[in-house]
Amino acid sequence: MQKKLSRRQFMAVSALAATAATSHSRESGNSSSSLTPANPGPGAWFNWLDGDAPKVATGQTWGMPWPRGKHRASTRFSVRDASGSRVAVQTWPIAYWPDGSLKWTAHATSATASLGAGPFEVVPQAAKSPDSSSLSVRETDASIEIDTGVLRCRLRRTGKVFIETIARGDRNVLRDAQLVVLRQDRPETDALGAIARESFDSEIERVTVEQRGPIRAVVKIEGKHASANGRRWLPFVVRLYFYAGSDAVRVIHTFIFDGDEAKDFISGVGLRFAVPMSDVLHDRHVRFAGEGDGVFGEAVRGLTGLRRDPGAAVRAAQIAGTATPAVEAFPPYVAQRLDLIPCFGDWTLLQASADSFSIRKRTAEGHAWLDSDRGRRSSGLGYVGGPSGGVAFGLRNFWQSHPAQLDIRNAVSDAAQVTMWMWAPQAGAMDLRFYHDGLGQDTYEKQLEALEITYEDYEPGFGTAQGVARTSEVMLWALAATPERRRFVELAAALRQPAAFVASPQTLFESDAFGGTFSLPDRSTPKRAVIEERLDWQFDFYAKQQDQHGWYGFWNYGDVMHTYDADRHVWRYDIGGYAWDNSELSTDIWLWLYFMRTGRADVFRFAEAMTRHTGEVDVHHLGRFAPLGSRHNVMHWGCSAKQLRISTVLNRRYYYYLTADERVGDLMREQIEAAQALRAIQPGRKLPGERASKRPPPDADHAWLGFGTDWGSIAGAWLTEWERTGDAKMSNRLLASMRTIGGQPKGFFTGAQRLNLNTGAFDISKESNVSISHLSAAFGLPEVCAELVQLLDVPEFERAWVQYCELFNAPAAEKQRALGGGGDPPNLVQGHSRLTAFAAHRRNDPALAQRAWREFLGGSAGYPATREFESTRIVGPAVLNPVDEAAWVSTNSTAQWGLAAIECLAFAGEGLE
C-alpha cells in the first residue's frame, strides 16, 4: 500500500518546495547544492541532483523505489517529463519485496535523451524504443566491440591492454589503454643507498559483459599487475561504462593491496594510453583544468610571443585551438624558421597536496623542465589532440585524493602517451606501514592497558594494510577536435560534479523501502524547526571541518575524524582510537538518511565519498582478516578489532539502491559469508571470560556472534542478497536466525550465542542471564530490524526486538521486573531514544512516544536540548590556520544524535507536541 502523507507532512513538503532554491554553500570545493523540489503530484518522481540539467550529456543511471505490491516483476517502464513527453529508458530490477513485487528498479537514459529541467516520472508502460543512436555490443573470442553511435571501442580479452582502440568517425583517437604500477623496495625517506624500482602492467584474467544495451553497456575486467620478472600481485577490477549517443567512457578502477607493506612501496598507480597525433606540431594542443573556470592551454609548438609575428589569424587560431592557416600562408620569415621554434613534447600537472598544483613542460627526456604555471585545486582534467581529434581525460576528486598527476609524453611524435596517475610518482612512494613499533604490547594484558590510555586496540600483526582497496573514477572523452575553452570548462565541471538523477525525497519516503526510518523535513512547529535546523547545522559543520582540517588524501578522502582535542584545537589525528572514524556509530547511515529526507546535493556527494572510502579502505578484501573491517585508528587498517560492524552492508546499501553502482554491489556480496571469519577473529578474544570458550576451530560450521553488531551486520548482508536475487538460502538463514533470537530465554537481552553458519540458526541458550551492551544497537541494528519486522512475519522476533527497544532505556526497576536483571544505568541514552520511538510505533503507545522524546531531549551521552549548536572561530597564533571549533562535538554523538532525531521524528513524531 502506498505510504500516505499526514497533513503536517503535506504542509512541510509544500514549504520545502517554496525554499527549493535555497543554496547551502560549502567551503570545501567549488560546489553549491540545493534542495530537491517537491513532487508535482503523486507518482515516482526523480530529478537532477543539482537541480539543473547538465551542460555535458553522458547518459545516466539511477535507482527508483516502489511501494510493496505496486508493480509485478514483469512490469515495463517508461520515463516522461512534466509535460508528458516520453524518453527511451533501459530498466532492470535490483531488489524485490517478499511478495515478489518490485522494490527497486534501475534505469538508464542515453546521452541524447531530451531531458531538460525536471522533475521526471517513471511510469508503468512500455518504454519508448531507443532511437537510431542506440548502443550495440558485439563479442568474439578475442574481443568485444561497443558502438555508442558516436564512438566505437574495441576491448581485448587477454594480455595487458584492455582498450585496444577508441575511434570517433574514421579516426582512432585512443589506443592501447592499460594499467601501470610502480614499486620500490623502500621509501625515499628511509633510503641510505640505491632504491630498487620495478614496473608492473595490467594482466587480464577475466572479462565479463554485465550489460549490453540498448542504452547502457557495462564491461567488467579483472586481473593482476605483472612484472617482467614474473611477479603477479595487486588484483584489480576495472569497469567500463558506455551510453548510447555518448562520446564518453566512464572507468571505475579498483586495486587491492596484497603485498608486504614493509617491502612493497607503491610509487605510482595509473592508467596509460596512447593518443594518435597527425596534426602539424603547432596545431597540437594541451589543456589542463585549474580551479573553477581556470584553463591552462598551450600548443606543442607555440606561435605567440615570437620575435617575428605570424599574424593575428595564426595567433588567434592557436589560442582558440582551431586549425591555423596553411604554412604557405604564414609570413615567410616565420614559415622558414618553424623548425627553430622549440617543441614541447612532455607535460605534467602534479597535485601534490589538497591546496597546491603545478604544471611543467619540457622539450624531451634529457632536458630541463620549465615551470609553466601553478594553482590551488585542479579539477583533474587534461586534453591532448588537435583539429583532427583528441582525448579529454579526467580523474574525479583529483585534489581531494592527492597526490595525483596527469602526464603527457612524446606529443611531438605520432602518438602522445598519456598517464593518469591516481598516485603521483613525483610525490614519492606511499607508506602503508603501521605508525609505531608496538610499544612492547606483546600480551593481551598489555594491550588492554594501552587501550586505557590511548583508546588504541593494538595487536602485533593486525595493523596491516594487506587486503585494503582503493577505488577511483576516471572519465575519457573521445573528441572530434580540440574543445573550445568554454566547452573544456564544462567538461571539467562534469568531471568534478557528475550529473546524476536521484529519486525525490517524497518518492523515497512514500515507497517505505527502508522500513520507515525517515520522514520528510517538517518545520511546522517551533520544536520541529529547531531539530531540522540542528540536523542541517551538524552536516554543514562536518563539511566545513573536512576542509579546514584537511580530511583529504588518497587513503583518507571520504572519512571524518572521531574525537576533538580542544587544547590543540585539532581533531585527534595522532591518538590511537580517536583518529579516523571508520564508520563508528553509524556515521554513514546518518548521512544517507539525512540525504534521503532532504535531497541535498552536497550531502549526497559527501556520503558518496564516505561510502567509497569506508567500503574499500576500511575493509580487508583478501588475506587473513577478509572480509572484516577495522575499528577506528590513526591508520585506517591499524586497529586489531577486525569487525563486521565496519564492513557491514548496512553502510553501503543506500548508495547502491540510489545509484545501482556495480562496485558497491560487489562489496555487499563480499559480506554474505563474513561470519565465517569470526571463527578465527573473535571480537571478544582479549576479554578473559571469552577467550577459550567461544573460539571454535577454524573449520567449524559455527561461530559465536553477538545479537547486535555481529548479527545485525550479517543479517544486513543476507537481507540485501535476498532482496537482490530472491535467493531462498538467504531468506532461510534470516528466518532461522530471527526465530532463534526470538526463542532465546531473554530474547535480544541474551546478548550472544553460537550461530550455525550454514543454516543461520542460533543455539538456544541454556542460561537466563541478562546481557546488555550500549554498542549493540549503535551500528545499524535498529535500521535493519525495522526493515525485517516490516518484511517478515516472525512474531517471536518482533516481540523480542520491541521488548529490547522498550526496555533498553527503561528505568532499572522496570527492567528488573521484566527481565530479572539488567538494572545498570544504560549508556548512549540519547542515541537509543530511537529504539523507544520504534517501540512506541509498533505498540501505538503515546506514552512511549513521549518517553522517547524525553530521552532524546535530555541528551544523556549526547547533546541536550539546552546545548547551543554553534562554533567559535579560532585564529593564529593559537592555530596554524583559522578553524571553526565546536569542542563539544564528537562524531559518535553527532551520528547517534542525527539518527535519533531522524528516527524519533519518523516513528514517534506526534510525541513531540
N, C-alpha and C positions, 0 to 999 in steps of 0.2 A: 504494500500500500504506500502511496506517495506521502512523504512527510509533509505536514501542513505547518504553515507559519501562524504563530499566535498573533493577536492584534498588535501586541507590543513589538514583536519581531518585525511585523509588516511595516510598522511606523519607523523602526530603526533602519530597515533596508531603504525606505524612501528617503530618510535623512542621509543615508550613506550615498545615495545617488546624487543628492544635491551637493555633496562635497567631493565628488569623484575626481575633480581636477586638482584637489589639494596635493601638493608635492611634498615629499619627505626627502629633503636633501641629505646627502652623505658626503663627508669629507674624505672618505676612503677611496674615492675614484671619481671619474668623470661620469657620474650617473645621476639620474633623477628617477623617481618612481611615483606612480600614482595609484590610488585605489581603483580596483576594477569596478566599472559601473554596474549598478544593479540590473537585473534582467528586465527586458521589456515586458515579459509576461511568463506564464507557465511554459515549461519546456526544458530541454537540455541545452543550455547555452554555454558558449565559450567565447574568449576574446583574446586579443593580443595582450601579452603580459605587460608591455609598456604602454598600452592604451592606444597606440597608433600603428598603422600599417608600416612595415619596414620599407626602406628605400632600396634594399637589396633583397631580392626574392631568391630563396634557395630551396623551397619546399619545407613542409612542416609535419611533425608527428606529435601527437598528444593523446592523453587518455581521458575517457569520459565515463563517469559513474552512472549507474542506473538503480532505481529502487527495486527492491526484491519483487520478483514476479512480473516486472514491467514488460520485459521482452524475452522471447524464446531465443535459444542459442542460434537458431536458423535465421533470425531477423536480419534483413539487409538495411543498410542505412545510406542516407544522403546528407549533404550539408547544404544549407541555404542561409543567405544573409537576411537582414531585417526586411529587405524589400521582397523577399521570396525567391530570388534568383538562386538556382541550384548550381553546385560546384561538384565536379568529379572527386571522389574520395575512395581510398583503399582502406578497408576495415578488417580487423581481426580481433578475436576475443582474447583478453588477458586475465579474466577472472570470472568465476561463476558463483551464484548463490547456491545454497544446498539443494534447492528445488530444480537446479539445472538452468535457471534463467540467467541472463547476462548480468554480471555485477560491474565489470569494467570492460570497455572496448577501447582499442587503439585505432586511430585514424591517421591517414596521411593525405596531404594535398600536394599537388605539383608546384613547381616554381612558376608556372604560367597561370595558375588559378587566379581568377578575377576576385580577389579578396581585398577590399579596401578597408575602410574603418568598420569595426564591428558594432555590436556583437553579432555572433553567428549561432546557428542552431543545428544540432544533429537530429535528424528526423527519421522515423522508421519507414523508409520507402526505398525502392531500388535506386542504387546510385546512378547518377548520370554517367554515361560512358566517357572514358578518357578521350581527349582529342588526339589528333594525329601526332602530337609530340609525346605520346605515351612511351614509357620505358620498355626496353626489351633486354632479355638475358639469354645468351647462347653459350652452352657448355660443350667442351670437348674433353678428351682425356688429358690434354696438356694445358688447356687454358680456359678462361671464362671471359666472354666479351659482353660488355654492357654498353648500351646506347641510350642516352637520355634524350636524344633528339637534338642536343646541342653539342655534346661531347661523346666520344667513343673511348672506352677504357678497356684495355686488354690486360688481364691478370694471369699470372703464371701459377701453376700448382706445385712446382718444385723449384729448388735452387735458392739463391739468396735474394733475387729480385722478385718482388711480388707485384709491382705495377710495371708491366713491360712498356706500355705506351699509353698516353692520353692524347687524343687527336681532337682538333676542332677544325671542321671543314676538311680540307685536303692536306692539312699540315699537322705533324706531330709537334705538340708544344711541351711535352714532358715524356721522359723515358727513364727506365732503369731505376725505379724507386726501391730502396732497401733501407734496412735499419743498420746503424753503426753504433758500436760501443767502444770506448777507450778505457783501458785498465792499466794501472800501475801498481807496483808492489809496496809502495809506501807513499804517504802524503808528502808534499813539498816541505811542510813544516818540520818533519822528522828526518829529512834526508841529510845524511852525512856524506854519502857517496853518490854514485850514479843510481838513478832510478830506472828500473826495468819497466818498459812500456810495451804493450801489445794492443792490437785492434781486433775487433770481432765484427762479423757481418751476420745479418739475419739468415737463418737456415729454415726453410719452410718444412713443416711436418704434416700439416693438415689444413685444407681449405674447404670451407662449407658455405654454400649459398643458403642463407637463412630466409631471405625474402627475394622474390623475383619479379616484382611489379604487379600490376601495370604502372603504378605510380612511384613506388618505393622499392629499392633493392638494397639488400644488406649482405655483405660477404665477410665472413669471419676467417681470419688467417692466424694459425697457431704455429709456434716453433720455438727454437732456441737460438742463441747467438753462438757462432762458431769461429774459431781462430785457425790460422794456417797450421798450427801445431796439433790440431785435433781436439782441443778442449771445447766442450759444448756446455753452456750454462746460461743463466738469466732467461728463463722462459718468458715468452711474450705472447700477447693476444692483441691483434690489430683488427678492428672492424672498419670497413669502408661503407659509406652511406651515399646512395645515389637517388636523385629525384628526377622525375620526368620534367623536361624543359629546363633543367638546371645546367649551368656551366661550372658548378662547384662539386667537389668531393669532400665530404666530411670524414675525418680519420680519428678514431678513438684508439689510443695506444696505451697499452699496459705492459709493464715488465715486473717480474717478481725476483727479488734478490735471493739467490741461493748460494752465495759464496761465503767466504770466511772474512768477516769484517776486519780482522787483524792483518790480512794479506791482500785482499781484493779491494783496491781503492779505485772506484769508478771516476774517471776524469772527463767522460763525455758520454751522453746518450742522445742519439739524434736520428733524424730521418733525412736521407740523402737521395737526390735525384738529379738528372741532367735536363737542361733546357736547351734544345737546339737553337743555334743562333745563325741567322743568314743575312741580316741587315748589315749595311755598312757600319763601321765602328762608331761613327758619330750619331747614328740612329739607334744605337743600342742604349737602353736606359735602365737605370737602377732607381728604385724608390724604397724609402723606409718611412713608416709612420711614426710620428712622435707622439706627443701628448695632445689629446683633444683633436683639433683640426690641423695640427702640425704635420708637414710633409717635407722630407728631405728628398730632392730629386736632382739627379745629375746624369750625364751621359758618360759612356766609357771613354769617348774622345770628345773633350769639351771644345766648343766653338765660341764660347763667350769669354770676354775678358782678354782676348788675344791682342797682341800689339797691332795686328792688322785685322780690320773689321771684315767679317764675311758678309755683312749686310743684315739689315733688320729682319728680312723674311727668314733668313737662315737662323738667326738667333731666336726669333720668336717660335719657330717650329721646334727647335731643340728644347727650349724651355717647356713648351706645351707637350712634348713627347710625340709629336707627329713627324711624318717623313719630311726631311729637309729637301729643298730643291736639288736637282741633279748636280753633281760636282761640276759638270760643264758650265753650269750657271753661276758658280762661285766666281768671285774676282780671281783672276789668275795668280795674284800674289798670295792668295790663300790656297787655292786649289793645288798649286805646285808644291806646297810645303806641308800638306796634311800629314805626311809620314814623319814629320819632325815634331808633331804635337804628341806629347806622352799620352799613352792609352792606359787606363787603369782597369786591370782585369780582376782584381781582388778587392772585396768589400766586406766589412764586418760591422754588425751592430751588436754590442755587448751590453746587456742589462745586468750589471754586476751586483746591484742592490735594488731594493724597492724604490729608491729615490735618486738613482743616477744611471744614465746610459750614455754610451759614447759610440760614435761612428768613425771608422777609419778606412782608409783605402791605400792600395799600393799598386804599382805597375805590374809586378810579378814576384814570385818567390825569389828570395835572394836580395831583395831591395827593401829599403826602409818604408815603414808605414807613415802615412800622413794623417794627422788628426783633422777630421773633417767637420765634426760638429758634436754637440752633446746636449743632453736634456735630462728631464727628471723621470718620467714614466712613459716608456714607449708602448704603443698599442700592440706591438709584436707582429706587424705586417710588413712584408717586403715584396718586391717585384723585380724581375729581370726579363727583358724581352725588347721588342721593337715594334714598328708599324705592322710587321707581318705576323705578330703574335707573341705571347709570352705567358708567364705564370705569376699570379699573385699568391703568396704563401704566408700563412699566419699561424702563430701559436697563441691560443687563448690563455688568458690570465698570465700574460707574459711577465709583467713586472711583479705581480703578486707571487709568482712561482720562481723568482730569481734563484740562482744565476741562469740566465737564458741567453742564447746567442743565435743570430742569423748570419750565415756565411754565404757569400757568392764568390766563386773562384773561376778563373780562366774565362772571364766574359769576353776576352779578345779572341777566343778560339771558336771552333764551330759548334761547341756545346759548353755552356756555362754549367758549373756544378754548384748546386745549392745544398746546404746542410742546415737543417733547422735543429738546433741543439736544445733539447729540453733541459739538459745540464750542460753548462757552458764550459768547454775545455780551458778557456782563458781564465776562468775563475779558480782553478786549482781543483784537486780531487775532493770528492765528498768523503767524509769521515763518519762511518757508521758505528765506530767503537763505543762501548759504554764509557761514561764520563768519569768514573773513578775506579779504583783498584779493588774494591770490596771492603776496604777498611777493616779487614780481619773478621768479617761476618761469615764464619765457616760453620756455624751451627744454627739451628732454628732459634735457640735461646738468644743468641747474639742478634739475630735478625729481628726478633720481636723487640729487643731493647732499642735497636736503631729506629724501629717504627715509632717508638715513643718520642723520639726527639726530632726526626725529620719527616715522619709520616711516609717514609720510603720502605716499600716491601722488597728488599733485595734478597737475591739468592744466586750463588755462583752458577754461571752458565745460562741463566734465564734472561739476562738483559741483551739478548742477541737480536740482530736485525734479520736473521735468516727467516725467509718466508714473507717479509713485508712487501707490499706492492705500491706502485705509483701509476696513476692514470693521467694522461694528458690528452688535450683535444686540439686537433690541427685542422686547418681549412686550406684547400687548394682550389684556386680559380683558374680555369683554362680560358684565357682571354684572347680575343681576336686581334688586339693591338694594345699598345701602352695606354693604360687608363688615364683619362683627363684627371687633373689633380683633385677636383671636387669629387669625382667618382672614387678615386682612391681613398679619400676621407670617408666616404660612405662605406666602402669595403672594410676599412679599419673599424668603424663603428659597429658593423655587423659582426666582426670578429670579437670585439670587446663585449658586446651585449647581444648575443644572437637572438633574433626574433623567435618568439615562442608563443604557442597557443596554450591557454590554460582554461580549465573549466571554471565557471564563475563560482564565487563563494556560495551563492544561493543554490546553484545546482549541486554542488558538493554537499551542502547541508541537507537538502531535500532527499538526496539519494540514501542517506543513512548508511553510507558504505563503510564508515569507520566506527560503527557502534554508538553513534550519537554522542561522541566525546567532545564535540564543539558546537557552539551556537553562533549566530551572527552578531556582530557588534551592535550594542544597544546602549544608547546614551539618554534614554528617555527619563531616567530619574537621577538625582544627584549622586547616589551611591554607585549606580552602574556607570555613570560618566567618569567617576574617579577611577574605577577599576580599568575602564577602557584606556583612560589617559596613562595610567601606570603601565599597562601592557605595552603601549606604544613607547613610553619612556624607556623601559627596560631594553627593548630591542635597539632603539636609537643609541642608547648608552654603549652597548656592546659593539655596535657598528663603529662608533667613534673610538672606542678603546682599541679596536683592531688596528686602526690607522695610527693612532698616537703612540702605541706601544710596539708597532711593527710586527704584528702576528702574520708574517709573510714568510716566504721561502719555499723551496721545492718540497721539503719534507714536512713543512709546518702549515702551509696555507690551508685554511678551512677549519682549523681548530681554534679554540679560545683557551685562555688560562683559567686555572682553577680557583686560586685564592690570592688576595691582595696583601701587600706589605706596606702599611701606611707610613712606616718610619722612613723607608727608602723612596716612597711614592712610586713603586713599581709593583707589577704582579710578580709572584714568587717563582720566577722562571728558573731559578737555580737551586730550589729547595725540594728535594725528594718528591714526595707525593703531592706537592702543592702546585706543581708547574702546569704542564699541558693537561687539559681536562679529559680528553679521550672519552667523551660521551658520559661523563659521570653524572649521575642522577637525571639522565634523560634530556640532556640539552638538545639533542637532535629532535626529539618528539615535541618538545616545547616549541621550537621554531616552526616545525611543519604544521602543527595545529594552529599556531598564530597566523601562518601564511594562509591556510585554507579558509579562515574566517575573515581575512582582510583582503586577500588578493594583491598585497603589496609586492611590486617587482623587486625592490631591494631585499626584502625578506626572502623571496624565492632564491635569489642568487647567493645570498649568504648561506641559506640552508643547503642549497645545491653543492656549494663548495665543501660544506661540512660533511655531507653525505659521501662525496667522493673521497675526502680525506679519511674519515673515520672508518669507512668500509674497506679501504685499501691499506693505508699506512698503519693503522692501529690494530690490524688483524694479521695473524700468521697464516699464509695461504698454502704453505708447504712446510715440511720438516717436523720436528719433534712436537711443536706446540700447535700445529694446524688442527682445526681451523679456529682456534680460540683467539680472543683479543687480549690486549694488555691494559691493565689498570693505569690510571693517571701517574705521570712521572716526568722527570726532566727530559728523558728520551721517550719518544712515543712508544717504543718497544721495550723500555727499560724495566718495567715492573715485573716481579716474579709472580704476581697474581694474574695468571692467564685464565680468562673467564668468558663464559657465554654471554654475560651481561654486556660486554663490549662488542663482541662480534654479532650480536643479536640482529636478526632480520627485522625486528620491530623498528629499528632506526632507519632502515632502508626502504621499506615498502611504500611509504608515502610518495617518495620521489619516483619509484618505479611505476606506481599506478598513475601518477600525474603525467609521466613522460614516456612510458613503455621502454625505458632505457635497457638495452640488452646486457650491457656490462653489469649493471646493478642486479639484473635478473640472474646472472651467473653467480654473483656474490651471495644472493639469497639461497640459491640451490646448493651452494657450497656448505651451508649450515644444516642441511637435513639430518646428517648423521653426526653432528657435532658432539652430542652427548657421549659418544664413544671415547672422545679424548679425555673425559673425566675419569676414566678408569686409571689412567696414569698420572693425570694432573688434577689432583683433588683440591678444590678451593680451600678447604679447611685443614690441609695436611700439617700445618705448623702448630695447630692447636693441640695440646697434649691429649685431650679427650677424644680426638677424632683421627689420630694418625693411623693406627693399625686396623681398627675395627671396620673402617669404612672405605678401605682401599682394596678393590678387587684385583685379581690377577689380570694382566694385560689382555688375555684372550677371553675374558669372562663375557657372558651375554647380559651383564647387568652393570650398572654404575649407581653411585649414591648421588642423588640430586635433591637440592632444596626445592621447596614448592614455590619459591619466589623468583630470585634472579636466574636460577638454573632452569626450572621447568617453564617459567614464563617465556624464556628465550627459545627453548626448543619447541614449545607449543606454537610460538610465532612462526617458526620455520615450517612446521608441519601444516599449520593453517594456511600459510601462503602457498605452499606447494599444492595443497588440496584445492584451494581456490583457483590456482592457475591451470591445473591439469585434470582435476576430478579424480586423482589417484586414490583408490579405496584404501590402500595401505596407510596413507596419511590420515584419512578420516578415522580409520580403525584405531590407530595409535592415539589420536586425540581423544576419542571416546573412551578408550581404555584408561588413559591417564586421568581424564576428568572423573570417571566413575570411581576410580580407586582413591583419588583425593577426597571425593565426597564420602567415601566409605571409611576414611581414617577415624580413629576414636575422637580426635579433636578437629577434624577437617583440616583446614589450612593451618590451624594452630598446632598441628602435629609437627609441622616445620619441614621435615625431610623424610625420605625413605628410599629404598632400593628400587630402581627402575629397570624393568626388563627392556633392553634396547631393541628387541625385535617386535614385541607386542605393544610397547608403550604403557603397560600396566605397572603400577607401583605395588610393592608388597604392602600388606595391611599391617600396621604397627601393632605389636602386642603390648605396648605400653600406653599409658594415658597421660604422659607428661605434656605440658604446655610449652611451646617454643615460639617466641616472638622476636623477629628481627626488624629493626627500623628500616633496613635496606631492602627487604623482600619485595615491597611494592614501589620501589623507587626507580626501577629500570624497565618500565613498560608493562609490568604485570596488570595494573588497573586498566590499561588501554586494551590489552589483548583479551582480558577476561570480559570486558564489556562487549567485545565482539563475539566471544564464544557463547556467552549467555544469550546473546541475540540470535546466533546462528543455530545452535544445537540444543535440543531439548533433553537436558540431563538434570533432572530435578535435584538429585543429591549434590551435584556440583554447584548449582545455583544456590542452594541452601548454605553450603559451606562457604562460598565466596561472599554472599551477602552477610553471613554471620561475621566473617572476618572484617568486612567493610564496616559493619555496625559497631563491632567491639574493639577494634584497634585503638581508637581514641576515647573509648568509653571510660567512665570512672572505674577505679580499681575494684570497688565493691561490686559493680555490675559484671565485670569480668570474672570475679570470684564466684558469683552466683551462677553464671552461665558455663564457666569452664572449670571451676575448681582451682584456679590458679591464674598466673599471668598478670599479677597485680602491679608489677613495676611500672613507674611512670613511662609513657611512651616517648620516643624521640621523633623529630620531624612531624610534629602535630599539624602544623600548617599544611605541609605537603599532603598529609593523609586526610585532610578535610575533604578531598575529592572522593575518598572511599566512603566517608559518611554520606556525602551527597549522592553517591550511586546507590547506597542502601536506601536512602530516602526515596529515590526514584523508583526502585524496584518494589519497595513496600508501600509506596504512595503515602508517606508519613510526613506531614508538615512539621512535626516536632523535630524529627531527624534533620530535615532540611534547615531548620533554624539553628540546630546544633552545629551543622556543617559550617554555617557562616560565622558562628561564634568562634569556632576553631580557626577558620581562615583569618578572620579579622583580628583575632588575638595574637597571631604571629609567632607562636612558640616555634623556635628553631627556624625562624624565617623573618618576615618583615611585618610588624604590627601595623594596624590601620593608622596609628599615630605617627608612623615614620613618614617624614617628608622625602619624596623622591626627587632629590636634587643633587647636584655635584658642585664641587668647588674648583676653581681654576688655580693650578699650582704652576708657578713660573720660576725662572732662574733667580738666584743660584741654587735653589733647593733641588732643582731637576735639570737635566741636560736640555730637554725640550719641554715646552709647556704642555701640561696634561690637564684633563678634566677628571677630577678624582671624586669618587664616592667610596670612601674607605669602608663603609658599612656593607658594600655589595660583595657577595660571594656567588660563584657560578652555581654551586649546589642550591643555595637558597633561591637564586633567580629562576633556575629551571623548575624547581618544585613550586615556587610561588606562581609562575606562569601557568604551569599545568593545573594547579589547584584553582586558580582564578578562572581559567577557561572551562574546566570541567564542573566546577560548582555552578557556574552560570548555565551550563548545559543541562545538568541533572537536578539542580535544586534552585533554579533562578527565582522562583516565587518566594523562597525563604529569605531573600534579601530585603523584602519590603519592610 
